[in-house]
């Protein structure tokens, strides 16, 4: 999906056109508790931004997963491909179109990307910049924000790098889903499928899924942990129990989350450690396990 300007539809199919100003008339801005929480989260806590409070998501900044992750985010946000434009610059007529008037009945995004930046990372960076610089407003449950290359350019239309009109609740839901192990398991399963494996998910009492290709079968359990956090003894025992008796046992996790003791015990249990980097190769269709 290229999210071209030709395919982009700036208008909403219906709904009211309201006047608004980026310059806040009420100071501080009157926000609902839900919107306050959303803005605080987008400012400090979204994954992979330049914030001490930000978590790291291993997939958001990986180019190989870019299209898949962004499409999943849009799906959760209830947006379609024609609601998004991504290009090298934001047309001045679009800045003029969205600045000062808003139809809050639909969501739209116009983004530029940095070098080697994924679409999801660009979206989160632009939102965070716009909020941090105060170039936003809230109309009902909709956040409208602009990112500019320099702060003093906010009054101009020719240095805009992003326009984002979204319902933050949908974005937060999408980000929350991305943090769950289920979403990581879906990405892992998709990676195996792209390399030609048949994937079968299991009930919660068993390991996550089986990946089979010909006579080769892998029993995969996934464990995601924050950076710098190692596996607890109880978690390790649960992994061993869930994989007990399974063929070709695999634990998919970042090796940095395993202590030397963890590795030794898992090796003794014949559990192979597979890093997320292997998923990147599989996602590109390279069966590095063959």
C-alpha positions in Angstrom: 0.0 0.0 0.0 1.5 3.3 -1.0 -1.0 5.8 0.5 -0.7 8.1 -2.5 -2.1 11.6 -2.7 -4.2 10.6 -5.7 -6.0 7.9 -3.7 -6.4 10.1 -0.6 -9.9 11.4 0.2 -9.7 14.5 2.4 -13.4 15.0 2.9 -15.7 13.1 5.3 -18.8 11.4 3.7 -21.1 13.5 5.9 -21.2 15.3 9.2 -20.9 18.9 10.3 -18.2 21.4 9.4 -17.1 23.2 12.5 -14.8 26.2 13.0 -11.9 25.8 15.4 -8.6 27.5 16.3 -5.3 25.9 17.0 -4.7 28.7 19.5 -6.5 27.5 22.6 -9.2 29.9 23.7 -9.5 28.2 27.1 -6.3 27.9 29.2 -5.8 25.3 30.3 -7.7 23.5 27.6 -10.9 21.9 28.9 -10.6 18.2 28.4 -12.5 15.1 29.5 -10.6 12.7 31.8 -10.4 10.3 28.9 -8.9 12.8 26.6 -6.5 14.0 29.2 -5.3 10.5 29.8 -5.0 9.9 26.0 -2.9 13.1 25.5 -0.6 12.3 28.4 0.0 8.8 27.1 0.7 10.1 23.6 3.1 12.7 25.0 5.2 10.4 27.3 4.4 6.7 27.0 3.9 5.7 23.3 6.5 3.1 22.2 9.8 3.9 20.7 9.7 7.7 21.1 12.4 9.9 22.7 11.0 9.8 26.2 12.4 8.2 29.4 8.9 6.8 30.0 8.6 5.2 26.6 8.5 1.4 26.2 10.3 -0.4 23.4 8.3 -2.4 20.9 10.5 -4.8 18.8 8.3 -4.6 15.7 7.2 -0.9 15.3 10.6 0.3 14.0 11.4 -2.8 11.9 11.0 -2.1 8.2 10.2 -5.7 7.3 7.0 -5.5 9.4 6.1 -2.0 8.4 3.2 -2.6 6.2 1.7 -5.3 8.3 1.9 -3.3 11.6 0.6 -0.1 10.1 -2.4 -1.9 8.5 -3.2 -3.5 11.8 -3.0 -0.1 13.5 -5.4 1.4 11.0 -7.8 -1.5 11.3 -8.0 -1.0 15.1 -8.5 2.7 14.6 -11.3 2.0 12.1 -9.5 3.9 9.3 -9.0 2.8 5.7 -6.2 3.3 3.2 -7.9 6.2 1.5 -8.0 8.0 4.9 -4.2 8.2 4.8 -1.6 10.1 2.7 2.1 9.5 3.1 4.5 11.4 1.0 7.6 13.6 0.9 5.7 16.8 1.7 2.3 17.9 2.9 0.6 19.9 0.1 -0.2 23.5 1.2 -3.8 23.2 0.0 -4.2 20.4 2.6 -2.8 22.5 5.4 -5.3 25.2 4.4 -8.1 22.7 4.2 -7.7 21.3 7.7 -6.5 24.5 9.5 -9.5 26.4 11.0 -12.3 24.1 10.0 -13.0 20.5 10.9 -15.5 17.7 10.3 -15.2 15.5 13.4 -17.2 12.7 11.8 -14.2 10.9 10.3 -10.4 10.5 10.8 -7.6 11.4 8.5 -3.8 11.4 8.5 -1.2 13.1 6.3 2.3 12.1 7.1 5.9 12.5 6.0 8.5 10.0 6.9 12.1 10.3 8.0 14.9 8.3 6.5 14.5 4.6 7.3 11.5 5.4 9.5 8.4 3.1 9.5 4.9 4.5 9.0 3.8 3.7 12.5 7.0 5.3 14.0 6.4 8.4 11.9 2.8 8.7 13.0 3.7 8.4 16.7 6.5 10.8 16.4 4.4 13.5 14.6 1.6 13.2 17.2 4.0 13.5 20.1 5.8 16.5 18.5 2.5 18.3 17.8 1.3 17.8 21.4 4.6 18.8 22.9 4.7 22.0 20.8 1.0 22.7 21.5 -0.1 22.7 17.9 -3.3 20.8 18.5 -6.9 21.2 19.6 -9.7 18.9 20.7 -13.2 18.9 19.2 -15.4 16.4 21.1 -13.6 13.1 21.0 -11.3 14.1 18.1 -7.7 15.3 18.3 -6.6 17.6 15.4 -2.8 18.3 15.4 -0.2 19.6 13.0 3.6 19.0 13.1 5.9 21.6 11.5 9.6 21.5 10.7 10.2 24.5 13.0 8.1 26.0 15.8 7.8 29.5 14.3 6.4 28.0 11.1 3.1 27.1 12.6 1.5 30.2 11.0 2.7 29.1 7.5 1.4 26.4 5.3 4.6 25.4 3.5 6.6 23.7 6.2 4.0 21.3 7.6 5.3 17.7 8.1 2.1 16.1 9.3 -1.7 16.6 9.8 -3.4 14.2 12.0 -7.2 14.1 12.8 -8.0 11.0 14.9 -9.9 9.7 17.9 -7.1 9.0 20.3 -9.2 6.3 22.1 -8.8 4.2 18.9 -5.1 4.7 18.7 -4.6 3.9 22.4 -6.6 0.7 21.9 -4.4 -0.2 18.9 -1.2 0.4 20.9 -2.6 -1.6 23.8 -3.2 -4.5 21.5 0.3 -4.2 20.1 1.7 -4.6 23.7 -0.1 -7.9 24.3 1.7 -11.2 23.7 -1.2 -12.2 21.6 -0.3 -9.6 19.0 3.3 -10.6 19.1 2.2 -14.3 18.6 0.2 -13.2 15.6 3.3 -11.5 14.1 5.4 -14.6 14.8 2.7 -16.9 13.2 2.5 -14.6 10.1 6.3 -14.8 9.8 6.2 -18.6 9.8 3.4 -18.6 7.2 5.4 -16.3 4.9 8.2 -18.9 5.0 5.8 -21.6 3.9 4.8 -23.1 7.3 1.3 -24.2 8.3 0.5 -22.6 11.6 -2.0 -24.1 14.2 -2.8 -22.1 17.3 -3.5 -24.0 20.6 -5.7 -23.6 23.6 -4.4 -21.5 26.5 -3.4 -24.6 28.5 -0.8 -25.5 25.8 2.0 -23.7 24.0 1.1 -20.9 21.6 1.2 -22.6 18.2 2.7 -25.3 16.0 4.5 -24.5 12.8 4.8 -27.3 10.3 6.5 -27.6 6.9 6.7 -31.0 5.5 8.1 -33.3 8.1 9.5 -30.5 10.2 7.4 -29.4 13.2 8.1 -26.7 15.7 6.3 -26.2 19.0 6.5 -22.4 19.7 5.9 -20.6 22.9 6.3 -16.8 23.0 7.4 -14.7 25.9 7.7 -10.9 25.8 9.3 -8.9 28.6 10.3 -5.2 29.0 13.9 -4.3 28.3 16.2 -5.2 31.2 13.7 -7.5 32.8 14.7 -11.2 33.1 12.5 -14.2 33.3 11.2 -15.2 36.7 11.6 -18.7 38.0 7.8 -19.2 38.0 7.6 -17.9 34.4 10.4 -20.2 33.3 8.7 -23.2 35.0 5.4 -22.4 33.2 7.2 -22.3 29.9 8.7 -25.7 30.6 5.3 -27.1 31.6 3.5 -25.7 28.6 6.1 -27.2 26.2 6.3 -30.6 28.0 6.2 -33.5 25.6 6.0 -31.3 22.5 8.2 -31.9 19.4 11.1 -29.5 18.6 10.3 -27.1 21.5 11.0 -23.4 20.8 10.9 -20.4 23.0 10.6 -17.2 21.1 12.0 -14.3 23.2 14.7 -11.7 23.3 17.9 -13.4 24.6 18.6 -10.3 26.7 15.7 -11.3 28.9 17.3 -14.6 29.8 19.9 -15.1 32.5 22.7 -17.6 32.1 20.8 -19.9 34.5 17.7 -19.6 32.3 19.6 -20.6 29.2 21.2 -23.5 30.9 18.0 -24.9 32.3 16.1 -24.4 29.1 18.8 -26.1 27.1 18.7 -29.0 29.6 14.9 -29.2 28.8 15.7 -29.3 25.0 14.1 -25.9 24.5 15.6 -23.9 21.6 15.8 -20.2 22.1 14.7 -18.2 19.0 15.2 -14.5 18.8 12.9 -11.9 17.1 15.6 -11.5 14.5 14.8 -14.9 13.2 11.2 -13.7 12.7 12.4 -11.0 10.4 14.1 -13.5 8.1 11.0 -15.8 8.1 8.7 -12.8 7.4 10.8 -12.0 4.3 10.2 -15.6 3.2 13.7 -16.9 4.1 13.4 -20.3 5.8 16.5 -19.9 8.0 15.4 -22.9 10.0 15.8 -25.4 7.1 
